[in-house]
């Protein structure tokens, strides 16, 4: 008997419906075709044990399974439930009339329980697009898939539930999630707040500017100055995610299997902080079976690279193109996948190996040339993509012991949101550009015009401070953001002066 069940394959951040054809005939062999990988092939042993341990019958016949389209590689253990349902239907244990209405996915344990899968959200989106009625999947993934409207999502705990449901012996209540309610309920849930930070007002100001314009930022300072503490609080002042951004971010985390049990929607901007031992593929994505990297998991959020010079140079260099294009393409011999990578980079580093160069109280013990050699671990092209350089100094005792609370993140966020609204209006005709940091040369000429006085200040700064030529565009972008925070249509001299202050690493005498 021939029956068809339906599953789904993950390709990048999209899904493709897979038809699993099961045919039983005279004989005793088991054949599986359609480019299954090892995990899919091993499903025979899992399925056979699960059926026997739950009182169901594994047919003693020749079984041929074809997974179509046959030229797409099928990966992972999530097809266990799809194949098992097909085998049960082909052997007459399941009514076949409802099979075409459902996508069925899940990994089987040997006792018949159903384990979580990756990519439930993207599978649900594709199922709705294909006009499929419902989605049967593990209970722990049900809320994630139920974000998709106009699709019935049925969470199951074991294979017996699936059999009884398809045979009409039991009813399973479809999982329902009010997407907007879920989204708005957690929109402002942040663990860290700028109110906790004593002093460091100049650093908070720099991070406010970075958040307002979407600028990448690097914090340079001695150990214990508060670089990591400040970086962790940056997401709390970024504009809240809109629903489209939240769904886009959730898709990536779903594909990577990072959603967690009973999670539904990523409502706050992600903060990713990989260790400096990370590999190229771990940062930008890839591997034998391509998976999203840290830069994609930080989509619409913050990627924090602590101890920047300790990262392997090759790892940092492969990040350059995705930072510019805001997308990463991973190519293999037979296919390529594309992952979004629109993130804010925040990097932190010590100024020298001992950590105390330019420290107001502790003397640096690094020898001649050591500081510059340490800074040279970071390439010029990478620094070229970082708009704001900030020197972080230790907080004096009088500020640490002050009981007065600092400004809350919510108040800073209000100013950031107001500046972003100005930028949205400015770039309304450019669908790919949303903030000042993304401006190209043409937009820079149109929106960053400066007065003759401002031009004189900028020229003097470049000559006297030894600023590099690449700093010119960055200064104008940052000055435009400062003007937006000031609700000013034009870039004034004070805006330029502050922007020039944020180019520490471009000074020729820095580190010498």
C-alpha positions as CSV (number, residue, x, y, z in Angstrom):
1,X,0.0,0.0,0.0
2,X,1.3,3.5,-0.9
3,X,0.7,6.5,1.3
4,X,2.1,10.0,1.5
5,X,2.9,12.1,4.5
6,X,4.4,15.6,4.6
7,X,7.4,17.1,6.4
8,X,9.6,20.0,5.8
9,X,13.3,20.8,5.1
10,X,15.1,23.9,6.4
11,X,17.0,25.9,3.8
12,X,18.7,29.0,5.4
13,X,15.8,30.8,7.1
14,X,13.2,29.3,4.8
15,X,11.5,25.9,4.6
16,X,10.6,23.5,1.8
17,X,7.8,21.0,2.0
18,X,9.0,17.4,1.7
19,X,6.7,14.6,0.6
20,X,7.5,11.3,2.3
21,X,6.1,8.4,0.2
22,X,5.9,5.1,2.0
23,X,5.1,1.8,0.1
24,X,4.7,-1.6,1.8
25,X,5.0,-4.8,-0.3
26,X,5.9,-8.5,0.0
27,X,9.4,-9.0,1.4
28,X,11.4,-8.0,4.5
29,X,13.8,-5.3,3.4
30,X,13.8,-1.6,4.3
31,X,14.9,1.0,1.7
32,X,15.1,4.7,2.1
33,X,15.9,7.0,-0.9
34,X,15.8,10.7,-1.6
35,X,19.2,11.9,-0.3
36,X,18.7,11.2,3.5
37,X,21.7,11.9,5.7
38,X,22.9,9.5,8.4
39,X,20.5,10.9,11.1
40,X,17.5,10.3,8.8
41,X,18.7,6.8,7.8
42,X,19.1,5.9,11.5
43,X,15.4,6.6,12.0
44,X,14.5,3.0,11.1
45,X,15.9,1.7,14.5
46,X,14.3,4.5,16.5
47,X,10.9,4.0,14.8
48,X,10.9,0.3,15.1
49,X,11.7,0.4,18.9
50,X,9.2,3.3,19.4
51,X,6.3,1.4,17.7
52,X,7.0,-1.9,19.6
53,X,7.4,-0.1,23.0
54,X,4.1,1.7,22.6
55,X,2.0,-1.3,21.5
56,X,1.9,-0.5,17.8
57,X,2.8,-2.9,15.1
58,X,5.9,-2.6,13.0
59,X,5.0,-4.2,9.7
60,X,7.1,-7.3,8.8
61,X,7.1,-6.4,5.1
62,X,9.3,-4.8,2.5
63,X,9.2,-1.0,3.2
64,X,10.3,1.6,0.6
65,X,10.5,5.2,1.6
66,X,11.1,8.0,-0.9
67,X,11.6,11.6,0.3
68,X,10.8,14.0,-2.5
69,X,12.1,16.2,-4.0
70,X,14.8,13.6,-4.2
71,X,17.6,16.1,-5.1
72,X,17.4,18.1,-1.9
73,X,19.5,16.7,1.0
74,X,17.3,15.7,4.1
75,X,19.1,16.3,7.4
76,X,18.4,15.7,11.0
77,X,16.1,13.5,13.2
78,X,13.0,15.6,12.8
79,X,11.6,13.3,10.1
80,X,11.1,10.4,12.6
81,X,7.5,11.2,13.2
82,X,6.7,11.9,9.5
83,X,8.2,8.5,8.5
84,X,6.6,6.6,11.4
85,X,3.2,8.0,10.6
86,X,3.6,6.9,6.9
87,X,4.6,3.4,8.0
88,X,1.6,3.1,10.3
89,X,-0.7,4.4,7.6
90,X,0.7,2.1,4.9
91,X,0.2,-0.9,7.3
92,X,-3.4,0.0,7.9
93,X,-3.1,1.3,11.5
94,X,-3.9,4.9,10.7
95,X,-6.8,6.4,8.7
96,X,-5.2,8.0,5.6
97,X,-8.0,10.5,4.9
98,X,-6.5,13.3,7.1
99,X,-2.8,12.8,6.2
100,X,-2.8,15.3,3.4
101,X,-4.0,18.1,5.7
102,X,-1.0,18.1,8.0
103,X,2.7,18.7,8.2
104,X,4.0,16.2,10.7
105,X,7.5,16.6,12.3
106,X,9.2,15.4,15.4
107,X,12.1,13.3,16.7
108,X,11.1,9.9,18.4
109,X,12.6,8.5,21.5
110,X,12.7,4.7,21.8
111,X,9.7,4.8,24.2
112,X,7.6,6.7,21.7
113,X,7.8,10.2,23.2
114,X,8.3,13.1,20.8
115,X,11.4,15.4,21.2
116,X,11.7,19.0,20.1
117,X,12.8,20.1,16.6
118,X,14.5,23.1,15.1
119,X,12.9,25.6,12.8
120,X,9.3,25.1,13.9
121,X,8.4,28.7,13.0
122,X,9.8,28.7,9.5
123,X,8.1,25.3,8.8
124,X,4.8,26.8,10.0
125,X,5.2,29.8,7.8
126,X,5.8,27.6,4.7
127,X,2.9,25.3,5.6
128,X,0.5,28.3,5.7
129,X,1.9,29.5,2.4
130,X,1.2,26.1,0.8
131,X,-2.4,26.2,2.1
132,X,-1.9,23.2,4.5
133,X,-4.5,23.0,7.2
134,X,-2.4,22.1,10.2
135,X,0.9,21.2,11.8
136,X,1.5,18.3,14.2
137,X,4.7,18.7,16.2
138,X,6.2,18.3,19.7
139,X,4.3,20.1,22.4
140,X,7.5,22.1,23.4
141,X,7.6,23.7,20.0
142,X,3.8,24.3,19.7
143,X,3.8,27.9,21.0
144,X,6.6,28.9,18.6
145,X,4.7,27.6,15.6
146,X,1.4,29.0,16.8
147,X,2.7,32.5,16.2
148,X,1.6,31.9,12.6
149,X,-2.1,32.7,12.1
150,X,-4.5,30.7,9.9
151,X,-2.8,27.4,10.7
152,X,-3.9,24.9,13.3
153,X,-1.0,23.8,15.5
154,X,-1.3,20.6,17.4
155,X,1.3,19.8,20.1
156,X,1.8,16.1,20.9
157,X,3.8,14.3,23.6
158,X,4.0,10.8,22.0
159,X,3.3,8.8,18.9
160,X,0.1,7.3,20.4
161,X,-1.5,10.7,20.5
162,X,-0.7,11.2,16.8
163,X,-2.3,7.8,15.9
164,X,-5.4,8.4,18.0
165,X,-5.8,11.9,16.7
166,X,-5.6,11.0,13.1
167,X,-8.0,8.1,13.6
168,X,-10.5,10.5,15.2
169,X,-10.4,8.7,18.6
170,X,-9.3,11.8,20.5
171,X,-9.5,15.5,20.1
172,X,-6.4,17.7,20.6
173,X,-7.0,21.4,21.3
174,X,-5.0,23.5,18.8
175,X,-2.4,25.7,20.5
176,X,-3.3,29.4,20.2
177,X,-1.0,32.4,20.7
178,X,-2.0,36.0,20.6
179,X,1.1,37.2,18.7
180,X,0.6,40.9,19.4
181,X,-0.2,40.4,23.1
182,X,2.9,38.2,23.5
183,X,5.0,40.7,21.7
184,X,3.9,43.8,23.7
185,X,3.9,41.9,27.0
186,X,7.7,41.4,26.9
187,X,8.8,44.4,24.9
188,X,10.4,46.2,27.7
189,X,11.8,43.3,29.7
190,X,15.5,44.1,30.2
191,X,17.8,42.6,32.9
192,X,20.2,45.6,32.9
193,X,19.6,49.3,33.2
194,X,21.8,52.3,32.9
195,X,20.6,53.5,36.3
196,X,22.9,50.9,37.8
197,X,26.0,52.5,36.4
198,X,27.8,55.0,38.6
199,X,29.6,57.9,36.7
200,X,30.8,57.3,33.2
201,X,28.5,60.0,31.8
202,X,30.7,60.5,28.8
203,X,30.6,56.8,27.9
204,X,26.8,56.7,28.3
205,X,26.6,59.7,26.0
206,X,28.7,57.9,23.4
207,X,26.5,54.8,23.6
208,X,23.3,57.0,23.3
209,X,24.7,58.4,20.1
210,X,25.6,54.9,18.9
211,X,22.1,53.7,19.6
212,X,20.5,56.7,18.0
213,X,22.4,56.3,14.7
214,X,23.0,52.6,14.6
215,X,26.8,53.2,14.8
216,X,29.3,50.5,15.6
217,X,31.4,51.4,18.7
218,X,34.7,50.3,20.4
219,X,35.4,50.9,24.1
220,X,39.1,51.1,25.1
221,X,40.1,51.1,28.7
222,X,41.9,49.4,31.6
223,X,40.6,46.3,33.3
224,X,37.6,47.0,35.6
225,X,36.7,50.3,34.1
226,X,33.2,49.1,33.2
227,X,33.4,48.4,29.5
228,X,31.5,45.1,29.7
229,X,28.9,46.5,32.1
230,X,28.1,49.4,29.8
231,X,27.9,47.2,26.7
232,X,25.4,44.8,28.3
233,X,23.1,47.8,29.0
234,X,23.1,49.0,25.4
235,X,20.1,46.9,24.2
236,X,18.0,48.6,26.9
237,X,18.3,52.0,25.2
238,X,17.9,50.8,21.6
239,X,14.5,51.4,20.0
240,X,12.0,48.6,20.7
241,X,11.7,45.9,18.0
242,X,8.7,46.2,15.7
243,X,6.7,43.1,15.0
244,X,8.4,42.5,11.6
245,X,11.8,42.6,13.2
246,X,10.7,40.4,16.0
247,X,9.5,37.7,13.6
248,X,12.7,38.0,11.5
249,X,14.8,37.5,14.6
250,X,12.7,34.7,15.9
251,X,13.0,32.8,12.6
252,X,16.8,32.8,12.9
253,X,16.8,31.6,16.5
254,X,14.2,29.0,15.6
255,X,16.4,27.6,12.7
256,X,19.4,27.6,15.1
257,X,17.4,25.7,17.8
258,X,17.9,28.5,20.3
259,X,14.3,29.2,21.2
260,X,14.0,27.1,24.4
261,X,11.0,25.2,25.7
262,X,7.6,26.8,25.2
263,X,9.1,30.0,23.8
264,X,7.0,31.9,21.3
265,X,8.5,35.2,20.1
266,X,11.8,37.1,20.5
267,X,10.5,40.4,21.8
268,X,13.7,42.1,22.9
269,X,16.8,42.9,20.9
270,X,19.3,40.0,21.2
271,X,22.7,40.5,22.8
272,X,25.3,38.0,21.7
273,X,28.7,37.9,23.4
274,X,30.8,35.0,21.8
275,X,34.1,34.0,23.5
276,X,37.3,35.0,21.7
277,X,38.2,31.4,20.9
278,X,35.2,31.3,18.4
279,X,35.9,29.9,14.9
280,X,35.2,31.6,11.6
281,X,32.1,29.4,11.0
282,X,30.9,30.0,14.6
283,X,30.9,33.8,14.1
284,X,29.6,34.2,10.5
285,X,27.8,30.8,10.1
286,X,28.6,27.8,8.1
287,X,29.8,24.2,8.8
288,X,29.2,21.0,6.9
289,X,25.4,21.5,7.3
290,X,25.2,25.4,7.3
291,X,23.9,27.0,10.4
292,X,23.5,30.7,11.4
293,X,26.5,32.2,13.2
294,X,26.7,34.7,16.0
295,X,26.4,37.7,13.6
296,X,23.0,36.3,12.4
297,X,21.8,35.4,15.9
298,X,22.5,39.1,16.7
299,X,20.2,40.2,13.9
300,X,18.4,43.5,14.9
301,X,20.4,43.5,18.1
302,X,24.0,43.8,19.5
303,X,27.1,41.7,18.9
304,X,29.6,42.3,21.7
305,X,33.2,41.3,21.1
306,X,35.0,41.5,24.4
307,X,38.8,41.5,24.4
308,X,38.8,42.3,20.7
309,X,42.6,41.8,20.0
310,X,42.4,38.3,21.4
311,X,40.1,37.1,18.6
312,X,41.9,35.4,15.7
313,X,42.6,37.8,13.0
314,X,40.9,35.6,10.3
315,X,37.8,35.5,12.4
316,X,37.6,39.3,12.5
317,X,38.4,39.7,8.8
318,X,35.5,37.4,7.7
319,X,33.1,39.7,9.5
320,X,34.0,42.8,7.4
321,X,31.8,42.0,4.3
322,X,28.7,41.1,6.4
323,X,29.1,44.3,8.4
324,X,28.9,46.2,5.1
325,X,26.2,44.2,3.3
326,X,24.1,43.2,6.3
327,X,23.8,39.7,4.9
328,X,26.0,36.7,4.9
329,X,26.0,34.1,2.0
330,X,27.3,30.6,2.7
331,X,28.1,28.8,-0.5
332,X,28.6,25.0,-0.9
333,X,29.1,22.9,-4.0
334,X,25.4,22.1,-4.5
335,X,23.7,25.0,-2.8
336,X,24.0,28.3,-1.0
337,X,22.1,29.8,1.9
338,X,21.7,33.4,2.9
339,X,21.3,34.6,6.5
340,X,20.6,38.2,7.5
341,X,23.2,39.9,9.6
342,X,22.1,43.5,10.4
343,X,23.6,44.1,13.9
344,X,25.3,46.8,15.9
345,X,28.9,45.9,16.7
346,X,30.2,46.8,20.2
347,X,33.8,45.9,20.8
348,X,35.9,46.3,24.0
349,X,39.6,46.1,24.5
350,X,42.5,47.0,26.8
351,X,44.8,49.7,25.4
352,X,47.9,47.5,25.8
353,X,48.9,44.0,27.0
354,X,49.2,45.1,30.6
355,X,46.0,47.1,30.4
356,X,47.2,50.3,31.9
357,X,48.3,52.6,29.0
358,X,46.9,56.1,29.6
359,X,45.7,55.1,33.1
360,X,45.6,58.1,35.4
361,X,47.1,56.3,38.4
362,X,48.8,53.1,37.4
363,X,51.9,53.1,35.2
364,X,52.0,51.1,32.0
365,X,54.9,48.5,32.0
366,X,54.7,47.7,28.3
367,X,58.0,48.3,26.4
368,X,58.5,50.7,23.4
369,X,56.4,49.8,20.4
370,X,54.4,47.1,22.4
371,X,51.2,49.2,22.6
372,X,51.2,49.9,18.9
373,X,51.9,46.3,18.1
374,X,48.9,45.3,20.3
375,X,46.6,47.8,18.5
376,X,47.8,46.5,15.1
377,X,46.1,43.2,15.8
378,X,43.0,45.0,14.7
379,X,43.2,45.8,11.0
380,X,42.5,49.2,9.5
381,X,39.6,48.0,7.3
382,X,37.8,46.7,10.4
383,X,38.4,49.9,12.3
384,X,37.1,51.7,9.3
385,X,33.7,50.2,9.9
386,X,33.6,51.3,13.6
387,X,32.3,54.9,13.8
388,X,32.8,55.7,17.5
389,X,36.0,55.1,19.5
390,X,35.7,55.8,23.2
391,X,38.3,55.8,25.9
392,X,36.9,54.4,29.2
393,X,38.6,55.6,32.4
394,X,38.1,54.2,35.9
395,X,35.3,55.6,38.0
396,X,36.6,57.7,41.0
397,X,35.6,56.6,44.5
398,X,33.5,59.7,45.1
399,X,31.2,58.7,42.2
400,X,31.1,55.0,43.2
401,X,30.0,55.8,46.7
402,X,27.4,58.4,45.6
403,X,23.9,57.1,46.5
404,X,22.3,59.2,43.8
405,X,20.7,57.0,41.0
406,X,21.8,57.6,37.4
407,X,19.4,58.3,34.6
408,X,17.3,55.3,33.7
409,X,17.5,53.5,30.4
410,X,13.8,54.3,29.6
411,X,14.6,58.0,29.6
412,X,17.6,57.6,27.3
413,X,15.6,55.4,25.0
414,X,12.9,58.1,24.5
415,X,15.6,60.4,23.1
416,X,17.0,57.6,20.9
417,X,13.5,56.7,19.5
418,X,12.9,60.4,18.7
419,X,16.2,60.6,16.8
420,X,15.4,57.4,14.9
421,X,12.0,58.8,13.8
422,X,13.8,61.7,12.3
423,X,16.0,59.3,10.4
424,X,13.0,57.1,9.3
425,X,11.5,60.2,7.7
426,X,14.8,61.2,6.1
427,X,15.4,57.8,4.5
428,X,11.7,57.0,3.7
429,X,12.5,56.7,0.0
430,X,15.5,54.4,0.6
431,X,14.0,51.0,1.6
432,X,17.5,49.5,2.5
433,X,18.6,52.3,4.7
434,X,17.1,52.9,8.2
435,X,19.7,54.9,10.2
436,X,22.6,57.3,9.7
437,X,25.3,54.6,10.0
438,X,24.0,53.0,6.8
439,X,24.3,56.1,4.6
440,X,26.2,55.8,1.4
441,X,28.3,58.5,-0.2
442,X,25.4,60.1,-2.1
443,X,23.2,60.4,1.0
444,X,26.2,61.7,2.9
445,X,26.6,64.6,0.5
446,X,22.8,65.3,0.6
447,X,22.2,65.1,4.3
448,X,25.6,66.0,6.0
449,X,26.4,69.4,4.6
450,X,28.4,71.6,6.9
451,X,29.0,75.3,7.3
452,X,32.3,77.0,6.3
453,X,33.1,77.3,10.1
454,X,32.4,73.6,10.5
455,X,34.6,72.8,7.5
456,X,37.5,74.8,9.1
457,X,37.1,72.9,12.4
458,X,37.1,69.6,10.6
459,X,40.2,70.5,8.5
460,X,42.1,71.7,11.5
461,X,41.2,68.6,13.4
462,X,42.5,66.3,10.7
463,X,45.7,68.2,10.4
464,X,46.5,68.8,14.1
465,X,45.3,65.6,15.6
466,X,46.6,63.5,12.7
467,X,43.2,62.0,11.9
468,X,43.2,59.6,9.0
469,X,41.3,60.2,5.7
470,X,38.9,57.4,6.5
471,X,37.7,59.2,9.6
472,X,36.1,62.0,7.5
473,X,32.9,60.2,6.5
474,X,32.5,58.6,9.9
475,X,32.8,62.0,11.6
476,X,30.1,63.4,9.4
477,X,27.7,60.5,10.1
478,X,28.2,60.7,13.8
479,X,27.8,64.5,13.7
480,X,24.5,64.0,11.8
481,X,23.3,61.7,14.6
482,X,24.3,64.2,17.3
483,X,22.3,66.9,15.4
484,X,19.3,64.5,15.3
485,X,19.5,64.0,19.1
486,X,19.6,67.8,19.4
487,X,16.6,68.0,17.0
488,X,18.6,70.2,14.7
489,X,18.1,70.3,10.9
490,X,21.7,71.4,10.3
491,X,25.1,70.1,11.6
492,X,26.5,72.8,13.9
493,X,30.1,73.3,14.9
494,X,29.5,71.8,18.4
495,X,28.1,68.7,16.8
496,X,31.2,68.3,14.7
497,X,33.5,69.0,17.6
498,X,31.8,66.2,19.6
499,X,32.0,63.8,16.7
500,X,35.7,64.5,16.2
501,X,36.2,63.6,19.9
502,X,35.0,60.0,19.1
503,X,37.9,59.1,16.8
504,X,40.6,58.2,19.4
505,X,42.3,55.4,17.4
506,X,42.7,57.6,14.3
507,X,45.1,59.9,16.0
508,X,48.6,59.3,14.7
509,X,50.2,59.7,18.2
510,X,47.7,57.3,19.9
511,X,49.6,54.3,21.3
512,X,53.1,55.7,20.6
